[in-house]
Amino acid sequence: MKKKVAKRAVHIAAVVMRRAGLCVYQDEAECHIVGEPPEEEICAYCLEKWLLKTAKKELQNTQFE
């Protein structure tokens, strides 16, 4: 149950970031989707992957006492 809640929270965060115009890449040309602007679902998926990867990195770097 906790995993489903966490996954839903990450998805909501990604959708909010996408609607705010944020992207993982600094330049739109770096995006692997060439041509027209990608659909919201594609950008949200990309942002979800980035959020999870960044969170895992941060957790590995954090030392718990």
Order of alpha helices (4+ residues) and beta strands (2+ residues): alpha-alpha
